[in-house]
Amino acid sequence: MSYLTLSHLEKSFGPARVVKDFNLTVEQGEFISLLGPSGCGKTTVLRMVAGFELPTSGGITIEGQDVTHLRPNQRNIGMVFQAYALFPNLTVAQNVGFGLKVKGTPKAEIKGRVEEMLSLIGLSDLGNRYPFQLSGGQQQRVALARALAPKPSVLLLDEPLSALDAKVRVSLRNEIRQIQRELGITTIFVTHDQEEALSMSDRVVVMHEGIADQVGTPFDIYNRPATRFVAGFVGTLNTLEAKVLDAAAGKVALGGAEITLPGPLPAGSVTLGLRPEAVRLGNGTGPQLQATIKDVDFLGSVIRLRADLAGQSIAFDTFNTTKTTPPKVGETVALGLDPADLLVIGG
């Protein structure tokens, strides 16, 4: 039996259906990310799991117990909010121990658990400070410790890193994942940041207009997108129109080259997806496409180039090395690819 099960969840606000027939099973200790653009329903799903929103229909079970209609304080859920939500009049230690105090935990036990949590987040020497005396990253660590202190069954994270600067975000997401693995706590993480979802998760749920478009490992979500939306939303993707030469044999014409794909294909034309890192600059084995460089973006270790491919725009990456000068704007280059990297994009 799954540790956490969401069955046919629906949520409507008036005539608007925000979440539509949402289903998800989560195993104990899994780290699941709900990924999608603003307004796709991911936070509403999280709030239903927390008990802050009542589903219009459907059910939620945790460890086999139906919690659909239980209040938040009856679910043994830990939640970390985007805005920290720390109590400004309480010290760090008092914030971390707040949930335990509300539950009536003995003072000695609270003291020991608070010390344990502060050690876990690396703030053992800051227990007597107040939230305003901490950096944003430190405040979010305290919020995480407060959520974990009562030993919840499920940890919910609602875009907890979005208010932090880039370097702190990367550092803190690594810490969160390390702590989650160390404790083995079942976690649902809401984000609109693809890099966060792909780097932190055991599985990713890509949401679109209230539904789960695809559920899978980060590898599958990125490399085997199931829908046109997932293919376009996760990572950078070139979308190229190719003329079908032989539908049964899977032969298409693209950029002056004939390419064979797994068939059969629809007659006429087909839309293909191609990741920038799958395109090779220079002659080599496989189909060769002639393209004209239109733009060169220096991104540090990687150079992103954009080119015209028989009237279509294609972006591709090449590593930056001191021994190789990237092509210049207006230069005609040969691009190589492996047909296996081409995705036939459906609905």
N, C-alpha and C positions, 0 to 999 in steps of 0.2 A: 504494500500500500504506500502511496506517495505521502510525503510529509506534509505538503501544502497542496491543496487542490482548489482551483477556481473553475467552476462548472457553469457554462452558459451564462456568464455574467452579462447583464444589460444595465445601462444607466441612462435615464432620460431626464433632462431638465426642461419641463414643459413639452413642447413638440419636438425638441432637438434630442436625437439619440446620440449620446456622446460615446458610449461603449456598446458594441454590438456583438452578441454571442461570443464572448471572450472565454477561451478555455486554456488552462495551463496547469500542468502538474510539475511540482518541484520536489526534488529529493532532498533528504536531510544533508545539510552542509553545502548545498549548491549555492553558487553566486549567479543570480539571474539579472540581466539588465533589460529594462524596458526602454527601447530607443525609438525616437521618432520626432517629427517636427512639433512645434507648438500647436496645441489644439487637437492632437491626435488621440487623446484620451488616456495617456500613460499615467498622469498624476491622479486622474479619477480612479483608475484601477488600484493604484497604491492606497488611496484614501478609503476605498471600499475594504481592502484587506485590513487597514488600520482600524476600521470602524467609524471613521469620520463621515462616511457617506453610506447610506443604505442602498443596496442594489435594487433596481426596479424589478429585476427577476434574476434567477440564478442562485448559486450557493457557494460558500467558502468553508472548507474544512481544514483544520490544523491538527495533525496527529490523530486523525480519525474523528475529531470532535467538530460538529457543525457550529461555527461561530458567526454565521451570517447575520444574526440579529442580536448578538452580544454587544455590549458597550465597549468602547476602547479599553477601559481599565479592567475588563474581564477577559481579555484576549492574550495577555502576556506578550505584548508586542513592544519592541523598542523602535523608536523613530528619531531620525536625524533630519532636521529641516534645513532648507536652503539658507534661511536667515538666522541660523544658530539657535535663536529663542532661549538664550541663557537669561537667568534672573539677575539683573544688574545689581541688586542689593545683597546678593549672596556671594560668598567667596567661591573660588574654583572648587574646593573640597565640598562645600555645602551644595553647590550645583550638582556635582557628581553623585552625592548621596541623597539628593532630594527624593527620587523615586522610592528608595529604600525606606526613607523616613515616613513617607505617605503610607507605605505598606505596613508600618508598625514594626520594622526590623529593630532588634536591640541595638543600642548605641555602639557597643563593642564590636558587633558584627558589621555595622555600617562603617566604622572607622577602619577595620581591616579590609573591607571590600573597596573603599575609596582609595586606600593606599595602593592596593593591587591594581586598580584601574589607572591611577595616575602614573604608576610605574609602567604599565602597558603602553601608555601614550607618550611616555618620555617627559612628563611634567611633574615629577615627584617633588621638585623644589619650589613649585609655584602654587601649592594648595591654598595659601593664605592670600593670594592676590584676588582682585576683582576683575570681572570680564573686560572692563574698559582699559585695564593695564596690560592686556594681551594683544598680540597680533591677530589678524583674521585667521591664519592657519592654526594658531594655538586655541582660539575660541572654538573652531570646528572640532579640534581634537577633544576638547572638553565636552562638547555636545555629543560626540561619539561615545566617550566614556560614560556620560550620564545615561545614554540609551542602553549601554551594555551592562551597567552595574546591577540591575535587577535580574540578570540572567534570562533574557527573553527567549521565547521559542523561535521567533522570527525577527530579523532586523530589517527595517525599511529605511531607505536613504533617498530623500527627495531632492535631487540635484544639489547635493551638499557642497560641491566644489565650484559652482558657477560664479560665486562672488569673489573668488581668489584670483591672484595673478597667475600667469602661465607656469612659472617655475614652481610656485608653491602647490599648484594643482597637481603637477606631475609627481612631486614628492609625496603629497598627501594621499593621492590615489594608490601609490605603491604601499604606503603604510596601512591604509584601510584594507587592502587585499591581503597583506601579510597578517594583520590582526584577525581578519575573517577566517583565514586558513588555520591560524593557530588555535582559535576558539572553536572552529568547526560549526559556526552558526549559519543557519539558512538565511540568505540575504536576497532582498529585491532592491535593485538600484535603478532609479529613474534618471535619465539623462537625454539630452539632445546632441551630445558630443559623441561622434562616431568613434574617435580614438579612445575615449574613456571606456566605452562599451566593449570595443574589440579587445582592448588590452587587459581588462579586469575580469571579464566574465567567463564562466563555464559555458553558459548559453546566452544567446541574445534573442529578445523578442522585438522584431521590427514592427511598429504599429503605424497604421495609416487609416485616418478617418474612422477611428473607433474599433478597428479590427486588428487582429494579429496577422499581418501579411506573411510573415515567415518566422519560424522558431528554429534555431539551430546553433551549432557551435560558431565561434567567430570565423573559423576557417571556411565553413560552409556558407555562412552569410555573405562573406566577401567574395569567395571564389565560385559559389554556385547559387547566385540569387534566383529565387523562385518566381519573382514577378518583375515587371518593368519598374515599378516604384522602388523596390529594394535595390535593384541594379543601379538605379540613378541616385538613390539617397545615400547608400553606403559607399564611401570612397569616391574617387574620380573615375568616370567612365566615359569613353568615347562611344557615341552612337553613330553608326555608319550604315547607310543604305546600300545594299548590294543587289545587283541584278541576278535573278535565278536563271542559270543556263540549262540545267538539267535537274528538275525537281526530284526525280526518283533517285538519282545518283548523288544529290547534295552538292552539285557544282554551281558556284556563283562567280560573278566577275566583280572585282573590287579594286579600284585604283589601277586599272590596266593589267591586273594579274588574275589568273584563274585559280580559284581555291576550292578544295573539296571539303565539305563539312559532313557530319553525320546526317544522313537523309532519313526519310524523305523531307522535302521542304515544300512550302506553298508555292504555287506558280506566281510569276511576275517579279516580285521583289521581296526582300526580307531585311529586317533591321538587326544589325549585329552590334554587340557590345564588346569593347576591348579596353582593358586597363592600360594606363600609360606605361607602366613598368613592363608590360608584355611586348612592347615594341622595341626592336633593336635598330640601332643606327649603323648603317654601313652594310656592305654586301655580306652574304653568308648563305647558309642553307635555307630552304623553304621559300615561300612566295616573296617576291621583291616588289615593293610599291614605290613609285616615284612621287616625291612630294617636294613642295617649295616652302622653305622656312619663312614664317610670317612674324614670329615673336620668340624671344629668348629671355627666360626669367631665371636669374641666378638665385638659388635657394640654399646656398651653402654647400652641403655635401652632394646635393642633387641639382641638376640643371633641368628645368622644365621647358621644353620646346613646343611650339605650336606651328603647324604646317598646313598648307593647302594640299589636299589629296583629291585631285580631279573634281574640284568644286566643293569638297567637304572638308571641314576642319577636323584635324586630328592632333591630340596632345600626346607627347611621349617624354620619358625621362631618360637621362643619362647621368652616370656618376661624374662628379667633378674630380678631375685629376690634374696635377700640374703638368703632365706630359701631353695632355690632349686639349686642343683648343676647340670649343664648340663651334658648329657651323654658324654662319652669319645670316642675317635677314636677307632674303632674296636668293639664297643659295639652294640649288636643287640637290636633294639627297636621296639615297636608296634606303628604304625602311624594310626590315625583315620581321616576320612574325611566324608563330607556330599556329596552324589552324585550330589546334586543340584549345588555344586560349580565346578563341572567338565564341561569344555567347549569342545564341539565337534568342532574341528578346521577345517574350510573349506578353500577355496582358498583365 
